[in-house]
């Protein structure tokens, strides 16, 4: 039985420790807060420019380099900031679709670092393009970048690079390979660069490139998310100075009166052990299993 198909059942969207749930929920929360503030500005009789200049401008990434120097944090905040409901809905839908597949392939620890990498790469391409390309330089003073599109593009490209033949919409001719959907999406996005949102589409290109490199390095055994998790653990340790007591490893027990050959492993197949191994796949990915654990799941898939 395909272990990825079995693993899908263990990663529901509402799982408490699911980073995909956190990303979607945080984006929606920021959207709601900004919409509420926008309504307050409207009811108070203030012009819409007051809201954009006084509130949204502190979250959006400005194309103007001089203005960016006064607001460097926007390099991060823009990637979780939406003000258009349709844009937010579209981004969250794609984030859930590709993020769900990515977590089923690699576990739960890759999606947030990849989201950040994609946002940073998209912001960098956006800033460089608006300050160097002649067609864009004349509007750099008024252009800003908002939304999670570059981050979502990074997740989409990384997921497709890891599993290009992953089938979606199984009811349509047995399923559509993931690479077909992604290719169509990328072609449309690149063709839209000459439209009214050139900066946004250029940022998608940056996100897509970093997503491909991230997945390519991951397939070669280089995990770019490791340093982020170490940094988070270090900062979490500073905020929680009380160290947990270190438990000594239990001494191995020897059973000299065993009646079976000690080298003949015959693991008892139980649903609890299967669930424990599936949870391990959720957190660390299928590659983290030992050879014995992989053999156990293979045997369990034939008997359960």
BELWO-V105123 format. One line per field, one symbol per residue. ss: DSSP state (H for helix, E for strand, - for the rest). psi: psi as a letter, one per 20 degrees, with the letter a starting at -180 (. if undefined). burial: I if it has 24 or more other C-alpha atoms within 12 Angstrom, else O. A space follows every 10 residues. Layout:
ss->???
psi->???
burial->???
This chain:
ss->--HHHHHH-- --------HH HHHHHHHHHH HHHHHHHHHH HHH----HHH HHHH-HHH-- EE--HHHHH- ---HHHHHHH ----HHHHHH HHHHHHHHHH HHHHHH---- HHHHHHHHHH HHHHHHHHHH HH-HHHH--- ---EE---HH HHHHHHHHHH HH----EE-- -----EEHHH HHHHHHHHHH HHHH---HHH HHHHHHHHHH HHHHHHHHH- -----HHHHH HHHHHHHHH- ---------- ---------- ---------- HHHHHHHHHH HHHH-HHH-- HHHHHHHHHH HHH-
psi->pphhhhhhij mqhjpgkohg ggggggghgg ggghhghggg gghijqqhhh ghhhfhiihq oqhphhhhhi mhiihghhij pqipgggggg ghghggghhg gghhhiaijh ggghgggggg gggggggggi jhpgiihijh iipqpqrjgh ghhggghggh hhmhjpprmi inkjqpqhhg ggggggghgh hjhibilggg hhhhggghgh gggghghhhj jooiighghg gghghhhhin hoqqpppqpq ppppoikqir piinpmppoq hghghghhhh hghiqhiiqr ghhghghghh hhh.
burial->OOIIOIIIOI IOIOOOOIII IIIIOOIIOI IOOIOOOIOO OOOOOOOOOO IOOOOIIIII IIIIIOOIOO OOOIIIIIII IIIOOOOIOO IIIIIIIIII IIIIIIIIII IIIIIIIIII IIIIIIIIII IOOOOIOOOI OOIIIIIIII IIIIIIIIII IIIIOIOIOO OOOOOOOIIO IIOOIIOOIO OOOOOOOIII IIIIIIIIII IIIIIOOIOO OOOIIOOOOO OOOOOOOOOO OOOOOOOOOO OOOOOOOOOO OOOOOOOOOO OOOIOOIIII IIIOIIIOIO OOIOOIIOOI OOOO
